[in-house]
């Protein structure tokens, strides 16, 4: 029997991508606001996946304002929170209809940053108390950049194929069923054990940080790497993060074909001048799995902001990351 997956945030980039890719191997229901649901109903959301011909997103949907009345009847196996940070209040809203219910849907989190798991745990504890342990959590680290543009009056959501991601359980959550779903959908997925989730998250943040020094200066990732001064700030930014992770006695994991642990050692121990001379080689390696899509400064608190929080917690100074956050927020407000 196909699992039933409610995707919260349908119509957005990540929610639409996962809905499109998972719909053929599971019972997907998208939950979204009126604007997004109307766009789906009118055929105005188009999916461009890899080299496949563009197709209209065709998915069963529920309007967010009607969700509370229909949630129990939907009986989802999973609630996939494909929404932006912070997730706490959103999770409360979509789990509240299940108060008093013995079996709770498993929560899937795909947000950027290191805060999502703790935010989700607090939200579930606030709602269910000790019964929150009955709601498992699966962490997903998506590696495909997803773009969204308005073209000819339609919302075009595009991404590369195959879908590449890391995933694993938080605590004792059973991941066998979702692992099978990902495999059947043709995902290039790597499963991590519960005690490896921290390393997976640190590696995903490492990849997300690349290009943020340039983005705060109004540059693309390519331009960041081609500019020696900005590239050096990228390296110094990453060195602060690596130092904080090390001080926290945490580690990195290989993710999406990138050996982040070995790369971190190279960046920490190779003279900055040598790294600068090799910057175009680094760009070639990074560009294999990423396009030159602009970095999202709106997520700065969950990129460099996470480094600052970790640095404060473990006593590692993060002045470069602090400067990048300040520059990014100034650019956003300009």
N, C-alpha and C positions, 0 to 999 in steps of 0.2 A: 504493500500500500504506500503510495507516494506521501511523503510528509507535507504538512500544510505550513507554509511560511508566510507570515505577515511582514511585508516590507514597509516600515515606517519611513516616509520621505520619498514616496513615489513621485516622479516628475522631476526630482533633482537628479544631478549627475550620477552619483553612486547608486542611489536607489533604483533608478531606471536601468542602469547597466546590469546590476544583479538580477533585477526582475526579468529582463530580457534573456539573460543567460541561464537562469534557473527554471524558467517557466516550462521548459520542455521535459524536465526530469522531476518536477515537484509541483505541488498545487500552490501557486503563488497568488497572493492577494495584496495589492498595493493600497496603502492608506496614505491619504494626502489632503491638502487643503483644496478648496473649491477651484481655485485657479488652475492647479495642476491636474485635477481630475477632469475639469472641463477641457483642458488641452488634450488629454489622452482620449476623451470621448469624441472629440472633433478631429482626431487624427493629426494633431499638430505637434506631436513629439516624434521625431524621426531618429532612429538608431543607425549609426554608421560604425559597424564592428569590423575592425581589420580591413581586409580587402573585399568583404562581402558587400553585395548591393545594399544600399540604404533600405530600411524597412520601417514601417509605422509601428510604434509601440502599441501592442495589443495585449492588454492585461486586465484581469478582473480587479475592480477597485471598490473601496469603501471611503466615503467622505469622512474626514476627521471629526466633524461635528455629529456624525451619526455613529461613530465608533463605539461609544460607551454602551449603546443599546444593543449592538450586534456582536460585541466581542466574544461573549461566552458561546453564542451559537456558532461562531466561526471556528472555535475549538482549535486554535493553532498549536502546532508542535514547537514552532520557533517564532520569536519576535525579533526581526532583524532591524536594528536601529541604524538606518542609513541616514543619519541626521548630523548636523554640525554640533560641535561642543558649545556649551556644556550640556551633558546628557541627563543630569539628575532629575530635573523636573519633568522632562519629556518621558523618561522611563516611568516615573510615578504615574503620569497621566495615562499611559498605555497599559500599565499593569493593574491599576486600581479596579477595573471591572472583575479581576480574578480574586479579589479578597474573599476569603472563606472557601476557596476552591482547593481541593486536595492536590490536584496535579497542576503545576504551573508551567507555562511555556518556557523553553530555554531561550535565554537572551543572547543574541549575536551582536557584538560590538565591532564596528569598523572605523571608529574615529581615529584621527591623528592624535599624537601626544601620549604622555605617560599617565594622564589623570583619569582616563575614561573608566578603567576598571574600578578604581576606588570610588569615583562618583556613582557608578552603577551599584556597587555594593551598598553604599550609604542609602541610596534611594530605595533599594529593595528592603533593607533593614528597617527603614522608616515606615514602610508600608506593612510588611509582614512579620516584623520581629524575628524571632528564631526560625520561623517557617521560611524565611528568605533563603535558607540553605536548600530548600526544595526547588528553587528556581536556579537552574544551572546557568553558567555564563561561558560563552565561547568567544575568544578574542581572535579577530581577523586583521591581518596586516596586508592591505591591498597594495600591489606594486605598480599596477597599470595607471598612468595618468589618464584622467577622464576629462574631456573638454566639452564645453557647451557654448553654442553660438546660435544667434537668430539668423536664419537664412530663408529668404522668400516667405517671410511671415510665419515660419515654422521653427520650433526649437530643435536644433540638431545636436545630438549627444554622440560623441565619437570617442573611440578607444581602440587600442591595439588588441590583437589576439595572438596567443591564448591568454586567458586571464591568469595572472601569476599572483599567488598570495601565500602567506604563511598563516597557520591557524593552530589553535590548541585550547585545551580546557583551562578554566580557572577553577582550582580546587579539584573536586572529584567528578566534574561534569563528564558525562559519556559523549564522546565525539564520533562514535562509530557510524551513526546514521548520516551525520552531516559530511563526514569524510567520503562516504559512498556517493552522496549527492554531488559533491564537488568533482569527484572522479567521473561520474556519469555525464556531467556537464562539460567535460573536457578541460577542466581547469588544470593548470600546472601548479599544483599545490604541495606545500611541505608542511607536514604535521609536526608540531612540537609537543613535548610532554609538559605537564603542569609546572614542573620546576624549571622549565626552559622558557616560559612565557616572558619573563623579565628580559632575558637576552634577546628574544625576538623583538620585543617592544623597543629596546635600546637600539637595535640595528635599524628598525624602521625609522626611528627618529633621526638616526645618523644620516640616512638617505634623504629624509625630508629637509634636513638642515642644509644640504648642499645647494648652493645658489642663493641662500637667504641674505648673505652679505651684499651680493650684487642686487638682489631684488629691492633691498632697503635703499639702494642708490639708484633705483630705476633701471637696472640692467637685467637682461636675460641671463640664463645659466651660461650660454655660449660666450656672451660678452664678459661675464664675470671671470671665466677661465682665461680669456684672451687678454685681460687687463691685469698685468703683474701685481699692481698695488691691491686691487680688489681680491685677486686670488690669494694673496698673502693673508688678507683678513678672513677669507674663507677657512684657511688652514688654522689660523689662530683661534677662530671661533670653534672649530672642531676639536682642537687641542684642549680647550677649556672643558668641553663636554666629555672627552675621553678621560681627562683627569678626574672629573667628578664621578663618572661611572666607576673608575678604578678605586677611588677613595670610598665609594659606597660598597665596595667588594662585590660588584656586579660584573657582568661580562657581556660580550657581543656574540652573535651567532651568524653563520652564513645565511643569507637571505636573498632570494631572487637571483642566485648565481654570483652574488657579491660576497667575497670572504671578508666580512666587515672586521672580524677580529684581527686578521693579519694586516688589513689596511690601517687599522687604528695604530698598530705597532709601528708601521712604516711612517705614518704621519707624525707620531710622537718622537721618533728617534732619528729622522732624517733632517739635516740642516734645511732651514727654510729656503735658502738660496737654491739648493739642489732641487727641492720640490717645485720651486717656481720655474726653473728651467724645464721641468718635465710636465708642466701644467697641461699642455695639449695632449699628451699621452693619457693623463688622468681623464680628460674630457672625453676621449674616444672610448675609454672603458665605461664611463658613466653613461654616455649617450646610447650605448647598445640597448638599454632597456627603458630609456626615457626619451620623449621628444623635447623640443625646446619650449614647451608650454610655460608661460609666466608663473612664477611662484605666487601663492595666495597669501598676501600680506594680512588678510583678515584672520588668518590662523596663527599669527605671530605669537600669541600667548601660549599656543600649544606646540610651537616649534622652539624658538629661542627662549621664550618665556619658561618653558619646562626646564631648560638648561639652567637658567637663573635660579629657579626654585630648588633644583637638585643641588646646585652649587652652595646655596645658602644652607641647605639641610646638612651637608657633609663638610662644610668649611672650605670650599674651593672657590677662589675669586673668579668671577665671570665678567670682567669689564667689557670685553669685545661684544659678548652677547647682549649686555645691557645697552651698549651703544647702538647695536643693530635694532633692538626693540624700540628704542627711542626714535631712531631715524625712520623706522617703518611706520610708527604711529603718527609721526609728523607728516609723512607722505600721505597716509590715509586721510588725515584731517585737512589736508591742503585743498 
